[in-house]
Structures are given as structure tokens and as C-alpha cells.
């Protein structure tokens, strides 16, 4: 037995958008393709409230992308909440509605801004870390981090056989990226648990 949740809707929307890009559809046709199949999915699962909320947020993100707007989770959640409350004003009493938007508020209002100021610059700095010409595109602490990563990789590769040097450098960068992702998940979990438990 499968439980249909908002997470599945988000994953489906991302998959459909990716498929549209892989099929080399124009941006407009990619958005229409994504929205049409998303609407069909919502109709098949009988328009349950969590699915409707997630579908409206996904639609806001996809349509916003057409206008080259940067994704803002709080704005997308506000649009979804407003549409749901216009259609069903009594949904505001539903604990599922309250917990969903409380969790989104905690993630978008607390966790994401904090991560953007702390760990995200280092995550971005790891992309193309070998390329010295990309350093200037980052802020000073991220530039220093890229220099440190290259220096450490050089120190490791100098002490290993030639055939293993490149693999060791890649393992170092991969380990750092994995650690940053784990830290992000930990922060999101702590923020959601502390916000929803109050």
C-alpha cells in the first residue's frame, strides 16, 4: 500500500521538468508539459489536501521559472496557502494544513537563510574547485576555502602513487561535499523538529 504525500508531488514535478528539458522542449512547452501531467496526477489521487498543497507550490515554482524569477520558498508557500484558503477557508483549522505551513516557515524562514550564510558558500565553492580562473566569482572566504582544498589535494597526491593521486583528490572533494550535505540535513531536521514541537 502506497501513501501519497506532498514529497511525491515535488519529486514528480522535478522529474517532469527534467524530462521536458531532456526532450528539448521550449521553456513554455516544458512548463505546460509539467503542469498538465501534474494536474492529471492530482486528479488521479482524488485531490487530497497534502497533494493539492504540494501541487500548487510546485506549479508556482514552475510558472515562476518561466518569468525567470528566483525560487523563493516562502512566496511559493504563501501563494499555495492563499489559494487553498480562498477555496476552503475552514482548512486553516486543519492540523495538517497548520503543520505543513509551519514546517515550510521554519525551513524557509530559519534554516535556509542560516545555511545560505554559513555552509552554502562552501558548497558552491567546491564546484570546479580545480579551476583557478573561477576563484574570482566567489566571496573571499570561499576563495580561501578553494585554495585550501587545492593545497590539501596537492599535499595528498604528492604522497601517493601517481595512479591513485587523482582518485584521492576526488575522494577528498567528495567527502567534503557529502559532509556539507549531511550538515544541511541535520540543520533542517533540527529546525523542523524544534519548530513543529512548539
Secondary structure, 3 states (H helix, E strand, C coil): CCCCCHHHHHHHHHHHHHHHHHCCCCHHHHHHHHHHHHHHHHHHCCCCHHHHHHHHHHHHHHHHHHCCCCCCHHHHHHHHHHHHHHHCHHHHHCHHHHHHHHHHHHHHHHHHHHHHHCCHHHHHHCCCCCCHHHHHHCCHHHHHHHHHHHHHHHHHHHCCCHHHHHHHHHHHHHHHHHHHHHHHHHHHHHHHHHHHCC
